[in-house]
């Protein structure tokens, strides 16, 4: 897996998300997502920011949020959601789908993780299904469980994750959680709602 592969996967997922968002009605745009306190519109706005957040914007946002990273991210997303109409957010997502630009401090794989996970954050509460490609999901899982940022390391100290649709596993017992790689990705990034679709054994 090289840098070009990651960019191609990220572009494809962003374009797929733009098509998904085009199919939503006004009620769905304002529905709650899997991200606590975020609407689908907020998540869509956040996805347009990964190629547009400069170091200056990040520093200014961090100061306003008093150093709280999660608050800063939420504030930026909600401000953008209020500023632009759905059709404009969709256009912005398409315009930069293939861009290699990313937020300060982000690795090349972080935008891919963002697109894969946030797509599910929007789709699942709406009862919509978004199939995720196996290769990108496994690459995202490897990145997430190795990163300090997502919290996957803490989960893996007590839990072994085993994909039932890919040759992938990680973590230590005694607890085992089995399921599709896409569901494991949600769990590893803190979406506990994913547990409803996973099998857990002690």
Secondary structure as UniProt FT lines:
FT   HELIX           3..22
FT   HELIX           26..29
FT   TURN            36..37
FT   HELIX           40..49
FT   TURN            50..52
FT   HELIX           55..64
FT   TURN            65..67
FT   HELIX           69..83
FT   HELIX           86..95
FT   TURN            96..98
FT   TURN            104..105
FT   TURN            108..109
FT   HELIX           110..123
FT   HELIX           124..126
FT   HELIX           134..146
FT   HELIX           152..158
FT   STRAND          159..163
FT   STRAND          169..171
FT   STRAND          175..179
FT   HELIX           181..188
FT   TURN            189..190
FT   HELIX           192..197
FT   STRAND          199..201
//
